[in-house]
Amino acid sequence: MSVWLITGCSTGIGREIAEVALEQGHQVAVTARDESRVGDFVERFGARALPLALDVTDKAQCADAVARTEQAFGRVDVLVNNAGYGYLAAIEEGEEPEVRAMFETNFFGALSMIISYERARAEALGINARGGLMERAERLVLLGVGLAFDILVPVLWIMLVLTAFTAVQRFVKVWRQATPERARRTRHHRGAATDEPRAGSLAQWWAAHRPQTERSTGSRSTSRRR
């Protein structure tokens, strides 16, 4: 079964998703700004439900929610960014602080959860999640600069090159971590299965391993020449 981390489980679709996942036997971290509003999940589903207090506008709480879920269940397979709310108003009637607060939850809150989730996955693979040339937040800033100064195409090319370099860099690191043990086993297997010739000794190896019939034929032809 999978491990789910769902934000905004106090009411609405987030609560429904959590209930369905738990009913199907999955392990679910159910979150809300007020932890008491998701405490009933434990009464209904026992240890498979993990209630957590989470305000997605708080980056520290986002990272802590991912860490506590991994500590309880060992990993996070599915992240559901459900937390959010709407602000209904005409543009000229809207209050800027209210609009900014909505974006902090609906956009930047989801972004914080994704960054925390991806960093935890990278660290689980032994990769330094902050070691690449570009973090996701940095990409967003660079994209914003491109849009602001009308140089989007060059910025996109730079992002593509740096992202590709980072991906290759991380792939090589994972490959090197996996290679030494495999290489050691391969060398051991080859050494046990065959007596491979060393460089410069192919003739000696063939002389020792060629078929017996060829050895006999070679001996007869040699005696005739003599």
Secondary structure, DSSP 8 states (H G I E B T S, - for coil): --EEEES--SSHHHHHHHHHHHHTT-EEEEEESSGGGGTHHHHHHGGGEEEEE--TT-HHHHHHHHHHHHHHHS---EEE----------TTT--HHHHHHHHIIIIIIHHHHHHHHHHHHHHHTT--TT-SS--HHHHHHHHHHHHHTT-HHHHHHHHHHHHHHHHHHHHHHHHHHHHHHHHHHHHHHHHHH-----TT-HHHHHHHHS-HHHHHHHHHHHHHH-
